[in-house]
Amino acid sequence: MAQNKPFEETIIEMSQNKIRFLDKVNKQFYLDLMAYFTEKEDDGSTRIMAEYTKQSFDMMLDLFHRGRKEGKVDLKYSDEFLILYFQALVEGISSPSIYERILPYTEEWTELLVKGIAPNK
């Protein structure tokens, strides 16, 4: 984010950073960590959603605004919708049936995300 690269490059680089990190992590550690972060709190939310909301909200809004200026994020999608969309993705990933199988698909997941919010051309 701090390098102020174009929207697509930023999203892809963020994903690749995550892939490089996860490649170095022991698979059992990853599964144990995900189990911890996806445990439901008393209010029904997960730790991963709380962390996502706390750390990523402003950064994601900045990224969406950058994407809109570059014509990479369709103007029809409001900030509220995009945040809700990402929250739904994070909550979905927090399911053991997903996070146990998603690791090899991080790059495809990112590509689909970028293409999915792009304007029709």
N, C-alpha and C positions, 0 to 999 in steps of 0.2 A: 504494500500500500504506500509506503513512504517513498518509493522510487517513482511514483506518479506515472507509471506506464499506462498504455491504453487499457481499456476495460477488459477485453478478451485476454490480453497478455497477463494482466493481473490475476484474473480468475484462474487461468491455466497454471500460472506460476505458483499460486497459493496451493492448488491441487498437487502439483509436482513436488512442492516442499513437503506436503503431507505424505505423499507416496514414498519419498526418500526417507522420511522419518520412520514410517511404518515398515519399510524394508529392513531397517536396522533393529526393529523391536521383535523380541521373541513372541511367537504366535500365542503361546499360553498367557504371557503377560498382557498382550493386547486383549485377549478374551476376558481375562480377569479384570482389567481396567474398564472395559466396556460394561461388564456386569455391574461393577461398582457405580459407574456414571449413569447407568440406565435404571438403577434401583429407584422405585417410586418413593417420593417423599409423602408426608402426611397429607399435603394438599393435592396429591395425585400427579404432581409434576416430577420430572426426572432431574437428577443433578446436571446431566448434560444440557438440558434445556435452560436451567438456571445459569450455568456458565456461559452458554451461547448468548443468552439475553444480556447478561451483564457485560461481557467482553466484546460482543460483536455488533450490537445494535447500531451504534454510531458509525462504525467502520463500514458496515453493510450499506447504510444509507448513503454514505459518501461514495461508495463504489457504484450504487445504482444511479446516483446523480451523474457521475462520470460517464457511465454507460449511456445514459440518456443523451448527454451532450454529444457523444460520439456517434449517436444513432444506432447503438448496439442493444439498447433496452427500449422496447416499445413504450411510447408515451402513454398508451392506454392503461398500463399497469401502475397503480398508485403505490406510494411507499408502504402504506398499510397492507395492501395485498401482497407485495413482494416480501415483506417481513413475515407475514403469515405463511406464505408459500415456503420460505426457508425454515420457519419453525416446524411446519408439517414435515419437511424433509428430515430435519434433525430428529423429530419425534419418531418418524418411521425408521430411521437408521438405529434408533435406540432399542429396537426390538431384536432380541437374540437371533431370531430366525433370519434377520437381515444382516446385522453386523458380523455374524459369523461367516457370511458368504460374500460380503460386498468388497472386501479388500482388493481382490484382483481387478475390480471394475471401477476403481476410483477415477481413472482417466476418462472412461466412457461416460460415467456419471456426470463429470464436469462438462464434457462436450454436449451432452443432452441438455443439461441445465442452460448453458449459454445459448444454444440454438433454440431452446424452448421459449426464452423470454425476448428473443430478438424480433424485430419487426418483420412482417412479411414483405418480401421484395419481389 
